[in-house]
Structures are given as structure tokens and as C-alpha cells.
Amino acid sequence: MEPAEESKVSGGEPDLRVAVIGNVDSGKSTLVGVLTRCVMDDGRGSARSLVFNFSHEQANGRTSSIGHEIMGFRPDGSQVAPERITESKNKTWSHIVENSNRVLTFLDLCGHERYLKTTIFGLVGLMPDYAMIVIGANMGLTRMTKEHIGLALALKVPMFFVITKVDIAPENVYSQNLETLQKILRSPSAGSRMPLVVDQDTEFQDIQHLMETKVSPIFSVSNVTGEGLDKLRLFLHGLEPRATTSGVFGSPEDPVEFLIDGVYMVTGVGIVISGILKSGTVQVNSNLMLGPEKNGNYRQVTVRSIHMKRTPVDVAVAGQSVCFNVRASNKKDQIKRNSIRKGMVMVDRNLMPQTAWEFDAEVVILHHATTIRKNYQPIIHCGVVRQAAKVLDMTKELLRTGDKGLIRFKFMYNPELVHPGMTILFREGRTKGLGAISKVYPAK
């Protein structure tokens, strides 16, 4: 691969991430398999078996972990197909990255209610640019689908919809489900959005403007016959990363903040951490602080190598999903895999004092069966942080569904790096609340 070719993908372009959400058995993993591997499904799960991470997912057909798959496009808009669909991701991804000038990453999330916490982690922590909500044409809008739509709306993630299984759904059932979806999107609770039903004659003049306004495209596809897939691919090719406009990411000139969502011990390499670079620029041999540990301390580490989409690169910038091979700067200090957890960060030394046990947040209660009072303990999702927290104080004596208020939370187990302005989503059973951090109390 020539150096000029490598810079096309890894030379400072933010990633384009699309979260795939929807009810269980709506065809999410099958659609991701068909789009990324350029094959048709056989109607019995052959395409989804190419993208599952674990054998138990193969056995029961349910996604229980977050799957990452990529789709590459040439400058003329044609898709770069894998050389062989059954090859490992290391070989498949390097071929796609080398031959593409635009790469899109699918985050295949879970549909079953049992794995809702993983889906919320994917939507909050992995910071997708768009949400592709998949609906089975024969199934319609279930409670979980409506919940996923609500989450995307609450997190302000632009949505588009894909109705699958149109080849097996009776015409009257398909029409009724399409009408129901349009009705929900037009309702005030969904922000009075404008549904755009895409057909063969639909022209996409300015896809980016379309997604940033209140327009929600609706595609109808079949993973078995291929109906509607070409139009969906054309739409996906026109999407642009939202790293500079979403307000979630900093600039490449800001202090480094890397959010950790995975830790691996690679034989012959050492500790590898994966995640999203929220702000700043990291180069090979950069020295950064890793933490916070349970006592709130950080340790200095050195970045030995950087991989993006399983391809080695020399530099990573804000908005990219990358993996770093790190080692302790002090050679006598050994980093153990179990000392790093999801939710930790790798930061510039200047950001360390913002580590906190307690913080204030302006919140709105999206749903609660009864009331929220002092000492209530929900699970807090804030970026990659996922931890139980206790309500220490509230501006009101109690909060019910639809109420707004200021709550002071305290993390139960570890201090975390959080900033004012960060979005938090908290849950406990079917209870959900959304808010933004207004004040942080630095750990002493």
C-alpha cells in the first residue's frame, strides 16, 4: 500500500459510525451482514452468521454483544467488497481500508430487552453519528422499537428507518406498519418529524441537510431478494461524519481525552485498549495519563502503536475509534489487564483534576412507575462510564414522570472523569431519566 493511499482513510478524517438498533428478530445482524459482506441472505440466517461475535449468538440467533463491521466506498460511490466473505476481520478490513476513500462503521447493537444496558452503552458511549432503526415488516413497531426511537431522540442522534422482510410480509400488514411508523414520527412526542418514504424514484440531493433537519428517510428492503438495498447503499455513501457538528467531540488541538470501551491482552504485544478519541491528537510514543483507578490516581503510560480499523497508523485525531498498544512509562511498573476497566480514560495531564465522586445534573424523568427520592440508586450512563450512583440531594422532595429537577449524584464504586455539559442517561428497570451535568465536585 502506498503512503498516499493510507492517508486517504487515516490522515485525520473523523470516523462515521452508524448504530443499528431495533427489536429482537427484526433482521439487524442479517442486514449488517448483507450490506458489509455483499451477499444475499438465504432466509435462514446465513448472512447474520458472518457477523456474530460468539458461538451462543450463533446458536440462539440473538445479538448479546456490540458487533463492529465496516463498509467501504470508492470515489465513484461503488462499494468495496471483501475478497472472501469468510476471512478474518484482520484480512477483510485491511483490504477494504486500503481500497476505499470513505469507510463507514456499523455498531450492531442488541435488540432483546435483557441486553438493553449494552444497547444503551452503545448509543451513549460509542457516540454514533446516526441511528439506523430496523423494523420487521411483518412485526411492526413493538415496545422495544419505540423505546429505541425514544433513546435516539433523547440523545439527539439523527435517525433513518429500514423496514426489512418485505418479501414475506402480507401487503396489508406492511402498509399498516408503514402508516403507524409515519404517524409516530409526525407526533409531537417524536419532535414532529417529517417521514420520507424512499422508493426507486427518490433522489438524494443533499443527504446531510436531510438528516440535520427533521426528515427521517424510510427504506423498505429484503435481505433475501435484494429489493431496496441499492438505494440504501447510495444513501449510506452520502452520509458525512458529525464529529465537528454534534457538539460531543473536541478539536484535534484540544487536550487529549480518550474514552476506553475495551481492554485486551494480545500475545506478543501486551495491553491493547480500544475506544474513541474524544479530543486532541495522539501520536506513537505520546505520554499520557491512564486512570482513574479506585483510589482516584492515574499512572503515566506510553503509546507504542496505534491501529485504526485493524490497520496501523501513525497518528489519531478527535472523532476516531482507535486501538492503542500501551505500556507503563516506568519500566518497573507493570500494567495488568484487570486493572483497566471500561469507563477509564487516557488523558492529558491537565484534565486529571476533574476526576470526581460527586456531581450535579439537571435532569428530566422520562419514565418512572412511582417517585424518585433521596438515596435512590440508578445506573448512570455518561460517555463510556456505566456505574451505579446514589441520589444525595434533590431540589424537590420527589420527582415523577415528566418532572424536571436538579439532582446531586455520588458514584458508588469508583471516581470518574466527567465534565460539566456532558449528557447523562440513568436507568433502573424501566425507569429512565436524561440530563446534563451542571457542576462537578473534584475528588480530594
C-alpha positions as CSV (number, residue, x, y, z in Angstrom):
1,M,0.0,0.0,0.0
2,E,1.4,3.4,-1.0
3,P,1.6,6.1,1.7
4,A,-0.8,8.3,-0.2
5,E,-3.4,5.6,-0.2
6,E,-3.1,5.1,3.6
7,S,-3.6,8.8,4.3
8,K,-7.0,8.7,2.5
9,V,-8.6,7.0,5.4
10,S,-6.2,7.5,8.4
11,G,-4.9,11.1,7.7
12,G,-7.2,13.0,10.1
13,E,-10.7,12.2,9.0
14,P,-13.2,11.5,11.9
15,D,-15.0,8.2,11.8
16,L,-18.5,7.7,10.5
17,R,-20.4,5.5,13.0
18,V,-24.0,4.2,12.4
19,A,-25.7,2.4,15.3
20,V,-28.1,-0.4,14.2
21,I,-31.0,-0.7,16.6
22,G,-34.4,-2.2,16.7
23,N,-36.5,-5.0,18.2
24,V,-35.2,-8.6,18.5
25,D,-35.7,-10.7,15.3
26,S,-36.2,-7.6,13.2
27,G,-33.2,-8.5,11.0
28,K,-30.5,-6.1,12.2
29,S,-27.5,-8.5,12.1
30,T,-28.7,-10.0,8.8
31,L,-28.9,-6.5,7.3
32,V,-25.4,-5.7,8.5
33,G,-24.1,-9.0,7.1
34,V,-25.8,-8.4,3.7
35,L,-24.5,-4.8,3.5
36,T,-20.9,-5.4,4.6
37,R,-20.2,-8.8,3.0
38,C,-22.1,-8.1,-0.3
39,V,-24.0,-11.3,-0.1
40,M,-27.7,-12.2,0.0
41,D,-29.3,-14.0,2.9
42,D,-30.8,-17.4,2.4
43,G,-33.8,-16.7,4.7
44,R,-32.4,-18.9,7.4
45,G,-29.7,-16.7,8.9
46,S,-26.7,-17.3,6.7
47,A,-25.8,-13.6,6.5
48,R,-26.0,-12.9,10.2
49,S,-23.7,-15.9,11.0
50,L,-20.9,-13.9,9.3
51,V,-21.1,-11.0,11.8
52,F,-21.8,-12.7,15.2
53,N,-19.1,-12.4,17.8
54,F,-19.8,-15.5,19.9
55,S,-21.0,-19.1,19.4
56,H,-24.0,-18.7,21.7
57,E,-25.2,-15.8,19.5
58,Q,-25.0,-18.3,16.5
59,A,-26.9,-20.9,18.5
60,N,-29.9,-18.7,19.5
61,G,-29.7,-16.0,16.8
62,R,-29.7,-13.2,19.3
63,T,-27.0,-10.5,19.4
64,S,-25.8,-10.0,23.0
65,S,-22.6,-8.0,22.4
66,I,-21.8,-5.0,20.3
67,G,-20.7,-6.0,16.8
68,H,-18.4,-3.8,14.7
69,E,-18.5,-4.1,10.9
70,I,-17.2,-1.8,8.2
71,M,-18.4,-0.8,4.7
72,G,-16.0,0.9,2.3
73,F,-16.8,3.0,-0.8
74,R,-14.7,4.1,-3.8
75,P,-14.8,7.7,-5.0
76,D,-17.4,6.8,-7.7
77,G,-19.7,5.5,-4.9
78,S,-19.3,1.8,-5.6
79,Q,-18.8,-0.5,-2.6
80,V,-15.5,-2.3,-1.9
81,A,-16.5,-5.9,-1.4
82,P,-14.4,-8.3,0.8
83,E,-12.1,-10.6,-1.1
84,R,-13.6,-13.6,0.7
85,I,-16.6,-13.3,3.0
86,T,-15.4,-16.0,5.5
87,E,-11.9,-14.5,6.1
88,S,-11.0,-13.0,9.4
89,K,-11.6,-9.3,10.1
90,N,-7.9,-8.6,10.1
91,K,-7.6,-9.6,6.4
92,T,-11.1,-8.3,5.3
93,W,-10.8,-4.9,7.0
94,S,-7.3,-4.2,5.7
95,H,-8.4,-4.9,2.1
96,I,-11.5,-2.6,2.5
97,V,-9.5,0.2,4.1
98,E,-6.7,0.1,1.5
99,N,-9.2,0.3,-1.4
100,S,-11.7,2.8,0.0
101,N,-11.7,6.6,0.2
102,R,-14.7,6.5,2.6
103,V,-15.3,3.9,5.4
104,L,-18.5,3.6,7.5
105,T,-18.6,1.6,10.7
106,F,-21.8,-0.2,11.8
107,L,-22.3,-0.7,15.5
108,D,-24.6,-3.8,15.6
109,L,-26.5,-3.4,18.9
110,C,-28.7,-5.8,20.8
111,G,-32.5,-5.9,20.3
112,H,-33.6,-8.1,23.3
113,E,-34.7,-6.3,26.4
114,R,-32.3,-8.5,28.5
115,Y,-29.4,-6.7,26.8
116,L,-30.8,-3.2,26.9
117,K,-27.9,-2.0,29.1
118,T,-25.5,-3.0,26.3
119,T,-27.6,-1.2,23.7
120,I,-27.6,2.0,25.9
121,F,-23.9,1.7,26.3
122,G,-23.5,1.6,22.5
123,L,-25.7,4.6,22.0
124,V,-24.2,6.7,24.8
125,G,-20.6,5.5,25.0
126,L,-19.8,4.8,21.3
127,M,-21.2,8.1,20.2
128,P,-22.7,7.1,16.9
129,D,-23.3,9.8,14.2
130,Y,-26.6,8.2,13.1
131,A,-29.1,5.6,14.2
132,M,-30.4,3.1,11.7
133,I,-33.6,1.7,13.2
134,V,-34.6,-1.6,11.8
135,I,-38.2,-2.7,11.8
136,G,-39.6,-6.1,10.6
137,A,-42.3,-5.5,8.1
138,N,-44.3,-8.5,9.5
139,M,-43.7,-7.5,13.1
140,G,-44.4,-3.7,13.2
141,L,-43.4,-1.3,16.0
142,T,-43.0,-3.2,19.2
143,R,-42.5,-1.6,22.7
144,M,-38.7,-2.1,22.4
145,T,-38.7,-0.4,19.0
146,K,-40.5,2.6,20.5
147,E,-38.0,2.7,23.3
148,H,-35.1,2.7,20.9
149,I,-36.7,5.6,19.0
150,G,-37.1,7.4,22.3
151,L,-33.4,6.9,23.2
152,A,-32.2,8.2,19.8
153,L,-34.5,11.2,20.2
154,A,-33.3,11.9,23.7
155,L,-29.7,11.7,22.7
156,K,-30.3,13.8,19.6
157,V,-28.9,11.2,17.2
158,P,-30.3,11.6,13.6
159,M,-32.4,8.6,12.6
160,F,-33.4,6.8,9.5
161,F,-35.5,3.7,9.3
162,V,-35.2,0.4,7.4
163,I,-38.2,-1.9,7.1
164,T,-36.9,-5.5,6.4
165,K,-38.6,-8.7,5.4
166,V,-40.8,-7.0,2.8
167,D,-40.7,-10.2,0.7
168,I,-42.6,-12.3,3.3
169,A,-44.9,-9.6,4.9
170,P,-48.5,-9.6,3.6
171,E,-49.2,-6.3,1.7
172,N,-51.9,-5.1,4.1
173,V,-49.7,-5.8,7.2
174,Y,-46.7,-3.9,5.6
175,S,-48.9,-0.9,4.7
176,Q,-50.4,-0.8,8.1
177,N,-47.0,-0.9,9.9
178,L,-45.6,1.8,7.5
179,E,-48.6,4.0,8.3
180,T,-48.1,3.5,12.0
181,L,-44.4,4.5,11.8
182,Q,-45.3,7.7,9.8
183,K,-47.9,8.6,12.4
184,I,-45.5,8.1,15.3
185,L,-42.8,10.2,13.6
186,R,-45.3,13.1,12.9
187,S,-46.4,13.1,16.5
188,P,-45.2,16.0,18.9
189,S,-43.5,13.4,21.2
190,A,-41.2,12.4,18.3
191,G,-40.5,16.1,17.6
192,S,-43.0,16.4,14.7
193,R,-40.6,14.8,12.2
194,M,-41.2,14.5,8.5
195,P,-41.1,10.9,7.3
196,L,-39.7,10.4,3.7
197,V,-40.7,7.0,2.2
198,V,-37.9,6.2,-0.2
199,D,-38.7,4.4,-3.5
200,Q,-36.8,3.8,-6.7
201,D,-37.6,7.4,-8.0
202,T,-36.4,9.2,-4.8
203,E,-33.4,11.5,-5.5
204,F,-31.0,12.4,-2.7
205,Q,-29.9,15.9,-3.5
206,D,-28.4,16.9,-0.1
207,I,-28.3,13.9,2.3
208,Q,-26.5,15.9,5.0
209,H,-29.1,18.7,5.0
210,L,-31.8,16.0,5.0
211,M,-30.5,14.3,8.2
212,E,-29.8,17.5,10.1
213,T,-33.4,18.8,9.6
214,K,-36.3,16.8,10.9
215,V,-36.6,14.5,7.9
216,S,-36.5,10.7,8.6
217,P,-36.0,8.6,5.5
218,I,-37.8,5.2,5.5
219,F,-36.3,2.4,3.3
220,S,-38.1,-0.9,2.5
221,V,-35.7,-3.8,1.8
222,S,-35.4,-7.5,1.5
223,N,-32.2,-9.2,2.6
224,V,-33.2,-12.3,0.5
225,T,-34.2,-10.8,-2.8
226,G,-32.1,-7.6,-2.6
227,E,-35.0,-5.3,-3.1
228,G,-34.3,-1.7,-2.0
229,L,-30.6,-2.4,-1.0
230,D,-29.1,-0.4,-3.8
231,K,-31.0,2.7,-2.7
232,L,-29.9,2.2,0.9
233,R,-26.2,1.8,-0.2
234,L,-26.5,5.1,-2.2
235,F,-27.9,6.8,0.9
236,L,-25.1,5.4,3.2
237,H,-22.4,6.6,0.8
238,G,-23.7,10.2,1.0
239,L,-23.6,10.4,4.9
240,E,-21.0,12.6,6.5
241,P,-19.4,12.3,9.9
242,R,-20.9,14.6,12.6
243,A,-17.8,14.9,14.8
244,T,-17.5,18.7,14.2
245,T,-21.2,19.5,14.4
246,S,-22.6,17.2,17.1
247,G,-21.0,19.1,19.9
248,V,-19.8,15.9,21.5
249,F,-16.2,15.9,20.3
250,G,-13.4,18.4,20.9
251,S,-10.9,19.6,18.2
252,P,-7.6,17.9,17.4
253,E,-5.9,20.9,19.1
254,D,-7.6,20.4,22.5
255,P,-6.0,18.3,25.3
256,V,-6.2,14.6,24.7
257,E,-9.2,12.7,26.1
258,F,-9.5,9.0,25.1
259,L,-12.6,7.1,26.3
260,I,-11.9,3.4,26.9
261,D,-14.5,0.8,25.9
262,G,-12.5,-2.4,25.7
263,V,-9.3,-3.9,27.1
264,Y,-7.3,-6.8,25.5
265,M,-4.1,-8.7,26.3
266,V,-2.6,-9.6,23.0
267,T,0.1,-12.3,23.0
268,G,3.5,-10.9,22.0
269,V,2.1,-7.3,22.0
270,G,0.9,-6.6,25.5
271,I,-2.0,-4.5,26.7
272,V,-4.3,-3.0,24.0
273,I,-7.1,-0.6,24.8
274,S,-9.8,0.4,22.4
275,G,-12.1,3.3,22.4
276,I,-12.9,6.7,21.0
277,L,-10.7,9.8,20.9
278,K,-13.0,12.5,22.2
279,S,-10.5,15.3,21.8
280,G,-6.9,16.0,20.9
281,T,-4.3,14.3,18.7
282,V,-2.2,11.2,19.7
283,Q,1.0,10.0,18.0
284,V,3.2,7.0,18.5
285,N,5.4,7.5,21.7
286,S,2.9,10.0,23.2
287,N,3.0,10.1,27.0
288,L,-0.5,10.2,28.6
289,M,-2.1,9.6,32.0
290,L,-4.3,6.4,32.4
291,G,-7.0,6.3,35.1
292,P,-8.8,7.0,37.3
293,E,-8.1,3.9,39.5
294,K,-10.3,3.1,42.5
295,N,-8.2,5.4,44.6
296,G,-8.5,8.2,42.0
297,N,-4.9,8.0,41.0
298,Y,-3.5,8.0,37.4
299,R,-0.4,6.3,36.0
300,Q,1.7,7.6,33.1
301,V,1.7,5.4,30.0
302,T,3.4,5.5,26.6
303,V,1.6,4.7,23.4
304,R,3.7,2.1,21.5
305,S,1.5,1.7,18.4
306,I,-1.9,2.8,17.0
307,H,-4.4,0.8,15.0
308,M,-7.5,2.2,13.3
309,K,-9.9,-0.3,11.7
310,R,-7.2,-3.0,12.2
311,T,-4.7,-1.0,10.1
312,P,-1.6,0.5,11.7
313,V,-1.4,4.3,11.6
314,D,1.0,6.9,13.0
315,V,-1.5,9.4,14.3
316,A,-5.1,9.5,15.7
317,V,-7.3,12.6,15.9
318,A,-10.5,13.6,17.7
319,G,-13.6,11.7,16.4
320,Q,-11.8,8.4,15.5
321,S,-12.3,5.0,17.0
322,V,-8.8,3.5,17.6
323,C,-6.8,0.9,19.5
324,F,-3.6,1.8,21.4
325,N,-0.9,-0.6,22.5
326,V,0.3,1.0,25.8
327,R,2.9,0.2,28.4
328,A,3.8,2.0,31.7
329,S,6.3,4.8,31.2
330,N,8.1,3.5,34.3
331,K,9.5,0.1,33.3
332,K,9.3,-1.2,36.8
333,D,5.6,-0.7,36.8
334,Q,3.6,-3.5,35.0
335,I,0.1,-2.8,33.8
336,K,-2.3,-5.7,34.4
337,R,-5.4,-6.3,32.3
338,N,-7.7,-6.4,35.3
339,S,-6.5,-3.0,36.5
340,I,-8.2,-1.4,33.4
341,R,-12.0,-1.2,33.1
342,K,-14.5,0.3,30.7
343,G,-15.1,3.9,31.7
344,M,-11.5,4.7,32.4
345,V,-9.8,7.3,30.2
346,M,-6.4,8.2,28.8
347,V,-5.9,11.9,29.1
348,D,-3.5,14.9,29.0
349,R,-2.2,15.7,32.5
350,N,-4.2,18.9,32.5
351,L,-7.6,17.1,32.7
352,M,-6.8,14.9,35.7
353,P,-8.1,17.2,38.4
354,Q,-11.7,16.9,37.0
355,T,-12.0,13.3,38.4
356,A,-15.0,13.3,40.7
357,W,-17.1,11.1,43.1
358,E,-20.0,13.6,43.1
359,F,-21.7,15.9,40.5
360,D,-24.9,17.9,40.0
361,A,-27.1,17.2,37.0
362,E,-30.2,19.0,35.6
363,V,-32.5,16.0,34.7
364,V,-35.9,15.2,33.3
365,I,-37.6,11.9,34.3
366,L,-38.6,10.2,31.0
367,H,-40.4,7.3,32.8
368,H,-40.9,6.2,36.4
369,A,-43.6,4.0,37.8
370,T,-43.7,5.8,41.2
371,T,-41.4,8.5,42.5
372,I,-37.7,9.3,42.8
373,R,-36.4,10.4,46.3
374,K,-33.1,10.7,48.2
375,N,-31.0,7.6,48.3
376,Y,-32.4,6.3,45.0
377,Q,-29.7,4.3,43.2
378,P,-29.9,4.1,39.4
379,I,-27.2,3.1,36.8
380,I,-25.6,6.2,35.3
381,H,-24.5,6.2,31.6
382,C,-22.2,9.1,30.8
383,G,-20.0,8.6,27.8
384,V,-18.3,5.2,28.4
385,V,-18.9,5.5,32.2
386,R,-21.5,2.9,33.4
387,Q,-21.8,2.8,37.2
388,A,-24.4,2.8,39.9
389,A,-24.8,6.2,41.7
390,K,-26.7,7.4,44.7
391,V,-29.0,10.4,44.9
392,L,-27.6,12.6,47.7
393,D,-29.8,15.6,47.3
394,M,-32.6,17.0,45.2
395,T,-34.1,20.4,44.7
396,K,-37.6,18.9,45.0
397,E,-38.7,16.3,47.6
398,L,-39.7,13.9,44.9
399,L,-39.7,13.5,41.1
400,R,-42.3,11.8,38.9
401,T,-42.5,11.0,35.2
402,G,-42.1,14.3,33.2
403,D,-40.7,16.3,36.2
404,K,-37.5,18.3,35.9
405,G,-35.1,19.0,38.8
406,L,-31.5,19.3,39.9
407,I,-30.0,16.1,41.5
408,R,-26.7,15.6,43.2
409,F,-25.3,12.1,42.5
410,K,-22.5,10.2,44.1
411,F,-20.8,7.3,42.3
412,M,-20.9,4.1,44.3
413,Y,-17.7,2.3,43.5
414,N,-15.1,4.4,41.6
415,P,-14.4,8.1,40.9
416,E,-14.8,9.0,37.2
417,L,-13.7,11.7,34.8
418,V,-16.8,13.8,34.0
419,H,-17.2,17.4,32.8
420,P,-20.0,20.0,33.0
421,G,-22.1,19.8,29.9
422,M,-21.8,16.0,29.5
423,T,-25.1,14.2,28.8
424,I,-26.1,11.6,31.3
425,L,-28.8,8.9,31.0
426,F,-29.8,7.0,34.1
427,R,-31.9,3.8,34.3
428,E,-33.2,1.3,36.8
429,G,-35.6,-1.4,35.4
430,R,-37.9,0.5,33.1
431,T,-37.2,3.8,34.8
432,K,-35.3,6.3,32.6
433,G,-34.1,9.8,33.1
434,L,-32.0,12.1,30.9
435,G,-30.0,15.2,31.9
436,A,-26.8,17.2,31.6
437,I,-24.0,17.6,34.2
438,S,-24.1,21.2,35.6
439,K,-21.3,21.0,38.2
440,V,-18.5,18.6,39.2
441,Y,-17.0,18.3,42.7
442,P,-13.4,17.3,42.1
443,A,-12.2,14.4,44.2
444,K,-9.9,15.4,47.1
